[in-house]
Amino acid sequence: MSWYWWVLITVVAFGLGMVSVLYFQRTHPPDRRHGDRREGDRREGDRREGHLREGSSGATMPERRAAAPERRRTDRRSRDRRRGKPAWQLATVVVSAVFLSIIGVVAYAESQVASIFAGSAPDLIDSGWADCDTPITWSMDASRITAADARTARAQLTKDLSKWAEVSGLDFQFVGEVPVIYNDTTYVVTSEVHPSPRHIYIAFLRDQDSSLLDQRTVGFASPTRVWKDSKQIVEGSMVLGIEYVKRASAQQRSAVYLHELGHVLGLGHGTEPENVMYYLVDGNNTLSPGDVEGIRNLIKACKEQG
């Protein structure tokens, strides 16, 4: 939800508050003049006192004293109703505005990072990985990088997957190196090896191997298989540019890994610079509240595919 949705919700809250004011004004019209109100109270008291005298010419003093408290209670209730109306109107406006504004703020915060399928595949919006007893496996194709670079990459990817695991409840398990096949038309990697029913393939490619990789685009990723009935993601792929991995610092690599892993998990780009999923990756490797709420909104209950 963008900022304009929050503005819309705030306007609606104000509108409901104004409607409540108009409702109370119609159902409880205020007294216009204090002089008339006091005169009306005196007339009402005189009428009751006259009625008491006329209806009981032989009334004793105790009977008149017994009627006096009832008059005072009636007058007090009338004054309380008049005094209470503005307070009730104000309370209704404040409660309506605050309540709906809180909803708007919460909804805005939770939607800073939306589904990766928003705008591209409406029927798959909000698809996510399921929190099952069995882990999501992942592998690397490190055939194009050195053994030392592969060890460094594996260690960093393990740490960054742990960050997503901590906030999502998902469990990830490395199963080793698996060779992949890259399709430069669909921009995904696949393999003839399928380590588990739920798997993430990660590959390192040179810029010349992919038309997407260049100085600005240093990685890309997405889910590659989704069960439409339950909206469970069961496979994903992630490509990282070798040239960038070699020249970047550890923090910069971590920021890119976290960002691309977020895409694999089903997240789109964030709306705030503090989001790891913000479309510009600048070295931020700390998950923001928007990132956390975004991934938690996508997690599904475990369901076996029939």
Helices and strands as residue ranges (DSSP letters): H 3-27, H 34-55, H 61-110, E 113-115, G 122-124, E 130-131, E 136-141, H 147-168, E 172-177, E 181-183, E 188-190, E 199-205, G 207-209, E 219-227, E 232-241, H 242-247, H 250-264, E 267-270, H 289-298, E 300-301
